């Protein structure tokens, strides 16, 4: 199982708000596809999928703010 976490976004940015999930739990995602969009007070970012596999569970729904390093979702990698 792979944890998808909110990465470091830049100096002084400690939180971001999830604005859109491109995939739902249970769907298959390819490595590099946009997985989730989030915003800060300075910019909007897309986080690509770190691996190819199934999105198992989304822990951070759209509209929720989370800290850098927080787990957003889990994935099951496929070979």
Secondary structure, 3 states (H helix, E strand, C coil): CEEEECCCCCCCCCEEEEEEECCCCCCEECCCCEEEEEECCCCEEEEECCCCEEEEEECCCCCCEEECCCEEEEEEECC
